[in-house]
């Protein structure tokens, strides 16, 4: 599993980014850090409870508590807007890096369940233009959409925000527009949840739209492990730190993921020229980087153009990168590049390494090789 910064990123997730099949779900936790400094859903309810003098009951869910206050005459949507409309609040590095994963506003597929509009600002900051934006309940087709989707509404359209239990009931049950959209998204795309806890009220509603199968296409960046698996979601773990930068590992990991996702052809060529012209690496991160590059023919060519150290064949074989050369199946373009590389640079100059490699394969060798 490739290691990007402090995070172990599943290969399937990297493939989804490459193949334009990723949707990111961003929860309120994304806007908690500086300089956004906004409360999550639970803290928002706590603040409203203090100001109204109506405490939340033991084990009472946030959505039910806010619904009870609304039934008692409190203008809940206005209360929420007031607490999230801080003029000094601005997008965090996490907002910007999550947007950067998609390279352009036109390729963005991001679903926000929080109410602020920091993602719009982040896209504008990075690219000077905004993506297609959808606000609940007018949602696009989940199986084929691009842009930013405020699936629970946004501050700019406060009357449509999904805040209370009655709001959630309409969105997921009686009217069901949120559930229909999400079900199609979960079936069509690989999904990455960021900024959620497994016991968030919002996450419990999202989970109702999750198909039973799909572990291999749903991931959550989290410090928790087992509870996510009960929801059919694979956790990508990070560790909280002490002090002010509690979520530093999360921020660093997303930054590394954004940099990898945004790497273009010339960037790969420069990086592989640097790595391939040296001796094979021993550190995990560089090893993962080369293994990812060898999944594509064009990046494999960058590697074979420069890799000459006598240890490279053994290093590649230990990581199963040469297995096809010693099998009987037809070779693909990537494997043919490795055949030519061995023939051009190792058969004569390092014959003993190649012969030793063939011996370890019980003298089997692909006919094309």
KAJO-V367976 format. One record per backbone hydrogen bond with DSSP energy under -1.0 kcal/mol. CO is the residue of the C=O (numbers start at 1). NH is the residue of the N-H. E is the energy in kcal/mol with one decimal. If there is no record, write none. Layout:
CO:NH:E  CO:NH:E
//
This chain:
2:9:-2.6  4:7:-2.1  7:4:-2.8  10:14:-1.6  11:15:-2.7  12:16:-1.9  13:17:-1.8  14:18:-2.3  15:19:-2.8  16:21:-3.4  17:20:-1.1  21:190:-2.7  23:192:-2.2  24:111:-3.2  25:194:-2.8  26:113:-2.3  27:30:-1.8  28:31:-1.6  29:32:-1.1  31:38:-2.6  33:36:-1.0  33:37:-2.9  40:44:-2.4  41:45:-1.9  42:46:-2.0  43:47:-2.3  44:48:-2.1  45:49:-2.5  46:50:-2.0  47:51:-2.1  48:52:-2.0  49:53:-1.2  49:54:-1.2  57:60:-2.0  61:65:-2.5  62:66:-2.6  63:67:-1.9  63:165:-1.9  64:68:-2.4  65:69:-2.0  66:70:-2.2  67:71:-2.3  68:72:-1.3  69:74:-2.5  70:73:-1.6  74:76:-1.8  75:79:-2.2  76:80:-2.6  77:81:-2.2  78:82:-2.4  79:83:-1.7  80:84:-1.4  86:89:-1.6  92:96:-1.7  93:97:-2.6  94:98:-2.4  95:99:-1.8  96:100:-2.2  97:101:-1.0  99:102:-1.7  100:103:-1.4  102:104:-2.4  108:147:-3.9  109:24:-2.1  110:149:-2.7  111:26:-2.7  112:151:-1.1  115:155:-2.4  117:121:-1.5  118:122:-2.5  119:123:-2.5  120:124:-2.2  121:125:-2.7  122:126:-2.2  123:127:-2.9  124:128:-1.8  132:148:-3.1  134:150:-3.2  135:138:-1.5  137:139:-1.7  141:144:-1.4  147:110:-2.3  148:134:-2.7  149:112:-2.7  149:151:-1.3  150:136:-1.9  150:153:-1.7  152:162:-2.6  154:157:-2.0  157:160:-1.8  158:161:-1.6  164:168:-2.6  165:169:-2.3  166:170:-2.0  167:171:-2.3  168:172:-2.7  169:173:-2.3  169:174:-1.6  170:175:-1.2  170:176:-2.0  171:178:-1.7  171:179:-1.3  176:180:-2.3  177:181:-1.9  178:182:-2.6  179:183:-2.6  180:184:-1.7  181:185:-1.9  182:186:-3.0  183:187:-1.5  184:188:-1.6  185:189:-2.2  190:23:-2.5  191:219:-2.6  192:25:-2.9  193:221:-2.6  194:27:-3.0  195:29:-2.0  197:200:-1.9  200:204:-1.8  201:205:-1.5  202:206:-2.4  203:207:-2.4  206:209:-1.8  207:210:-1.2  214:217:-1.9  217:191:-3.1  218:234:-2.7  219:193:-3.0  220:236:-3.3  222:238:-1.6  226:229:-1.1  226:230:-1.0  228:231:-1.2  228:233:-2.0  229:232:-1.3  234:220:-1.9  236:222:-2.1  244:246:-1.7  245:248:-1.4  246:241:-2.1  247:251:-2.2  248:252:-2.9  249:253:-2.6  250:254:-2.4  251:255:-2.1  252:256:-2.2  253:257:-2.3  254:258:-2.7  255:259:-2.1  256:260:-2.3  257:261:-2.8  258:262:-2.0  260:263:-1.1  264:268:-2.5  265:269:-2.4  266:270:-2.4  267:271:-2.5  268:272:-2.9  269:273:-2.1  270:274:-1.8  271:275:-2.4  272:276:-3.1  273:277:-1.3  275:278:-1.3  283:287:-1.9  284:288:-2.7  285:289:-1.8  286:290:-2.2  287:291:-2.4  288:292:-2.3  289:293:-2.0  290:294:-2.0  292:295:-1.6  293:296:-1.5  296:300:-1.7  297:301:-2.1  298:302:-1.1  299:303:-1.6  300:304:-2.8  301:305:-1.6  303:306:-1.5  303:307:-2.4  309:312:-1.7  311:315:-2.4  312:316:-3.0  313:317:-2.6  314:318:-2.1  316:321:-2.5  317:320:-2.0  322:325:-1.4  323:326:-1.8  324:327:-1.3  325:366:-2.9  332:336:-2.2  333:337:-1.6  334:338:-1.3  335:339:-2.0  336:340:-2.4  337:341:-2.1  338:342:-2.4  339:343:-2.6  340:344:-2.9  341:345:-1.9  342:346:-2.1  342:347:-1.7  346:350:-1.7  350:354:-1.6  351:355:-3.0  352:356:-2.3  353:357:-1.9  354:358:-2.3  355:359:-2.4  356:360:-1.8  358:363:-2.0  359:362:-1.9  361:364:-1.5
//
